[in-house]
Amino acid sequence: MLILTILTILSILAVVVGDQAIKIWVVKNMTLYEDRPLLKIGDLDILHLHYILNDGSAFSSFSGQRAFLLAITIIGTIALVAVMIRFRGKRPFLHWTSAAIVAGGLGNMIDRVFRSGNVIDYLDVQLFEFAIFNFADCFVTVGTILLFIYILFFLDKDEKREKQAQTVAAPTEEEAPDDKA
């Protein structure tokens, strides 16, 4: 279990450091609202770097609600860490999706705390109309989607499997030692 804990902490730190490193690069090498093509295949424009500040959450929802967004992130992080500890080693999928959400949430929380409530966003998909986002957002979004898939389709099956395993492992009255002696 110690190795899993260390791997989890290192993974979360890697995402947070990577996220912050990219954001530092964007701030140092681009001007606010600057747009640069990043990925193009032939005539197909796929992805741009577009430096903006977002004082809300996904799609700029809760704009200007810094205290609320920090509180939600802190509460969510505590809840997900508790889930990770509770199911450590028992449900790896649940563990790693929770770790992804925590990592992304911490990356954006650092921005909210140290950048006057703003989160630096810079990934702009050109194939269709979509919000500008960042590396941390990818982890929060993918982790959340996978967590919902797990809860909807696999949680009950895992719980039933655990109950069956406990029933099989528990001794019956006939097998239990006689304490009357």
Contacts in CASP RR format, 6 or more apart in sequence:
PFRMAT RR
TARGET T0000
AUTHOR 0000-0000-0000
METHOD contacts of the structure
MODEL  1
MLILTILTILSILAVVVGDQAIKIWVVKNMTLYEDRPLLKIGDLDILHLH
YILNDGSAFSSFSGQRAFLLAITIIGTIALVAVMIRFRGKRPFLHWTSAA
IVAGGLGNMIDRVFRSGNVIDYLDVQLFEFAIFNFADCFVTVGTILLFIY
ILFFLDKDEKREKQAQTVAAPTEEEAPDDKA
1 88 0 8 1.000
1 89 0 8 1.000
4 88 0 8 1.000
4 89 0 8 1.000
4 95 0 8 1.000
5 88 0 8 1.000
8 84 0 8 1.000
8 95 0 8 1.000
8 99 0 8 1.000
11 99 0 8 1.000
11 103 0 8 1.000
12 99 0 8 1.000
12 102 0 8 1.000
12 103 0 8 1.000
12 106 0 8 1.000
15 100 0 8 1.000
15 103 0 8 1.000
15 104 0 8 1.000
15 107 0 8 1.000
15 135 0 8 1.000
15 136 0 8 1.000
15 139 0 8 1.000
16 103 0 8 1.000
16 104 0 8 1.000
16 106 0 8 1.000
16 107 0 8 1.000
16 110 0 8 1.000
16 136 0 8 1.000
18 135 0 8 1.000
19 103 0 8 1.000
19 104 0 8 1.000
19 107 0 8 1.000
19 108 0 8 1.000
19 134 0 8 1.000
19 135 0 8 1.000
19 136 0 8 1.000
20 107 0 8 1.000
20 110 0 8 1.000
22 122 0 8 1.000
22 134 0 8 1.000
22 135 0 8 1.000
23 111 0 8 1.000
23 120 0 8 1.000
23 122 0 8 1.000
23 134 0 8 1.000
26 49 0 8 1.000
26 51 0 8 1.000
26 120 0 8 1.000
26 122 0 8 1.000
27 51 0 8 1.000
27 120 0 8 1.000
30 36 0 8 1.000
30 49 0 8 1.000
30 51 0 8 1.000
30 122 0 8 1.000
31 51 0 8 1.000
32 51 0 8 1.000
32 52 0 8 1.000
32 53 0 8 1.000
33 50 0 8 1.000
33 51 0 8 1.000
33 52 0 8 1.000
34 49 0 8 1.000
34 50 0 8 1.000
34 51 0 8 1.000
35 48 0 8 1.000
35 49 0 8 1.000
35 50 0 8 1.000
35 51 0 8 1.000
35 124 0 8 1.000
36 48 0 8 1.000
36 49 0 8 1.000
36 50 0 8 1.000
37 45 0 8 1.000
37 47 0 8 1.000
37 48 0 8 1.000
38 46 0 8 1.000
38 47 0 8 1.000
38 48 0 8 1.000
38 49 0 8 1.000
39 46 0 8 1.000
39 47 0 8 1.000
40 46 0 8 1.000
44 127 0 8 1.000
45 126 0 8 1.000
45 127 0 8 1.000
46 125 0 8 1.000
46 126 0 8 1.000
46 127 0 8 1.000
47 123 0 8 1.000
47 124 0 8 1.000
47 125 0 8 1.000
47 126 0 8 1.000
48 124 0 8 1.000
48 126 0 8 1.000
49 122 0 8 1.000
49 123 0 8 1.000
49 124 0 8 1.000
50 121 0 8 1.000
50 122 0 8 1.000
50 123 0 8 1.000
50 124 0 8 1.000
50 132 0 8 1.000
51 120 0 8 1.000
51 121 0 8 1.000
51 122 0 8 1.000
52 120 0 8 1.000
52 121 0 8 1.000
52 122 0 8 1.000
52 132 0 8 1.000
53 115 0 8 1.000
53 118 0 8 1.000
53 119 0 8 1.000
53 120 0 8 1.000
53 121 0 8 1.000
54 60 0 8 1.000
54 63 0 8 1.000
54 118 0 8 1.000
54 119 0 8 1.000
54 120 0 8 1.000
54 121 0 8 1.000
54 132 0 8 1.000
55 63 0 8 1.000
55 64 0 8 1.000
55 66 0 8 1.000
55 117 0 8 1.000
55 118 0 8 1.000
55 119 0 8 1.000
56 62 0 8 1.000
56 63 0 8 1.000
56 64 0 8 1.000
56 65 0 8 1.000
56 69 0 8 1.000
56 119 0 8 1.000
57 69 0 8 1.000
58 131 0 8 1.000
58 133 0 8 1.000
58 137 0 8 1.000
58 141 0 8 1.000
59 131 0 8 1.000
60 131 0 8 1.000
62 68 0 8 1.000
62 69 0 8 1.000
64 117 0 8 1.000
66 112 0 8 1.000
66 117 0 8 1.000
69 112 0 8 1.000
70 109 0 8 1.000
70 112 0 8 1.000
70 113 0 8 1.000
73 105 0 8 1.000
73 106 0 8 1.000
73 108 0 8 1.000
73 109 0 8 1.000
73 112 0 8 1.000
74 109 0 8 1.000
77 102 0 8 1.000
77 105 0 8 1.000
77 106 0 8 1.000
77 109 0 8 1.000
80 98 0 8 1.000
80 99 0 8 1.000
80 101 0 8 1.000
80 102 0 8 1.000
81 98 0 8 1.000
81 102 0 8 1.000
83 94 0 8 1.000
83 95 0 8 1.000
83 98 0 8 1.000
84 94 0 8 1.000
84 95 0 8 1.000
84 98 0 8 1.000
84 99 0 8 1.000
84 102 0 8 1.000
87 94 0 8 1.000
87 95 0 8 1.000
88 95 0 8 1.000
89 95 0 8 1.000
90 162 0 8 1.000
91 158 0 8 1.000
93 146 0 8 1.000
93 150 0 8 1.000
93 154 0 8 1.000
94 147 0 8 1.000
94 150 0 8 1.000
94 155 0 8 1.000
97 143 0 8 1.000
97 144 0 8 1.000
97 146 0 8 1.000
97 147 0 8 1.000
97 150 0 8 1.000
98 147 0 8 1.000
100 139 0 8 1.000
100 140 0 8 1.000
100 142 0 8 1.000
100 143 0 8 1.000
100 146 0 8 1.000
101 139 0 8 1.000
101 140 0 8 1.000
101 143 0 8 1.000
101 144 0 8 1.000
101 147 0 8 1.000
103 136 0 8 1.000
103 139 0 8 1.000
104 136 0 8 1.000
104 137 0 8 1.000
104 139 0 8 1.000
104 140 0 8 1.000
105 136 0 8 1.000
105 139 0 8 1.000
105 140 0 8 1.000
106 136 0 8 1.000
107 136 0 8 1.000
108 119 0 8 1.000
108 134 0 8 1.000
108 136 0 8 1.000
108 137 0 8 1.000
108 140 0 8 1.000
111 117 0 8 1.000
111 118 0 8 1.000
111 119 0 8 1.000
111 120 0 8 1.000
112 118 0 8 1.000
112 119 0 8 1.000
119 134 0 8 1.000
119 136 0 8 1.000
120 134 0 8 1.000
121 131 0 8 1.000
121 132 0 8 1.000
121 133 0 8 1.000
121 134 0 8 1.000
121 137 0 8 1.000
122 132 0 8 1.000
122 134 0 8 1.000
123 132 0 8 1.000
123 133 0 8 1.000
123 134 0 8 1.000
123 135 0 8 1.000
123 137 0 8 1.000
123 138 0 8 1.000
124 130 0 8 1.000
124 132 0 8 1.000
133 141 0 8 1.000
END
